[in-house]
């Protein structure tokens, strides 16, 4: 009986050890935009990413066939300064001081950070843009709202250049950047928008995100786009996802 017990214990130990190894490999699973970690493989990299493959309200989308609705006017209150700028290997992210906010659906969402994708992730009426900014907000219950801003080819964007001048060139590098009104200064005067339900555009592709896509783009020069892509080393946009039964309103 002692021998049998020992064998059983050894078998259990081996199984547990194998589980630890599998968990460790899962934790190390690296997602990206090319190769083995490309968007079409995100769902298979980790159980946490299952929504990337199973979700029915995934982002980004082609914003088209919208319905006219009496949408509330949005007035983002982006008055606070930035704190630092991070190259996380996937994008360039600008982190913000507490105090900037966006009110929608009678709820207050705090602006946490904004980051960039080139080319744009969302399309408008089938059109792709050279750059898209995502302003990411959270409310007190952890609900997420993302305001998307498109950049179109044109003149050099002087406000964006203040950020570009501080872009970390190495993955996982963070630099201090104290820019007053770093977020608000990027937005156009016209804040008409499209509205739809979606998800995060990166793993774990969490759904239930309120998406607000501004209709009016701002300009960016080709040199500014090239500088971003040189640092990223490749495009960092997730492909367009199926709309399914969602309704887009404007």
C-alpha positions, 0 to 999 in steps of 0.5 A: 500500500505504501508503494502504491501511495508513493506512486500515486503521490508521484503521479499527482506531483508530476501532473501539478508540475506540468500544470505549473509549466503550462501556466508559466508558458501561458503567462509568458505568451506574448501577443503582438501584430506580427508572427506567432503573436499576430491578431489572428492568434490572440485567442489561442495565446491564453485562456484570458484572451478567449473573447478575442476569438469568441466575442460578438461585439469586437473592435475595431469596426468600419463605422458605416450605415449609422442611424441618426439619433439625438446623441448628447453633446460631449464636452471632454474636460481635459484640463490636466497635464500628462505625467509620463510617456511609455513605449510599451512595445505595442504603442506609445502611451501618454499617462495623465494626471487625475482630474480630466474627464468625459461625461456620457450616459449620465456617468463620469469617466476619468481619462487615464491615458491616451495612445496611438495606432498606425494605421487607424484601427477603426475605419469611417465609411471604408476609409482608413486613416494614417493614425488614430488616437484612443483616449481611454477612460474609466468610471468608478465601477471600472466601466470603460469608454474610449474616445477615438480621434482620426489623423489625416494626411496634411500639415504637421500637427504642432500639438502632436509634435510636442508628444513626438519629441519625447517618444521613447525609442526602446520598448518598456522605456518610460520618460517623464513628460509634463505637458499642460492640456496634453490631451485636450489640445489634440481634439478638433473644435467639432466634436460630432461623433459616432457611437457604438458598443465594442471591445478593447482592441488589444488582448484580452479584448474585453467587451462592454466598451463605450466607443465614441469616434469623432467625425472630424479628423485633425492633420498629421504630416507624413514625416510624423507618421513615419517617425511613429512607425519607425519606433514601432517597427511595424503597423500596430492596428488590429484588423476590422472586426465583424459588426454582427447585430450592433447598431451605430448611431450618430 
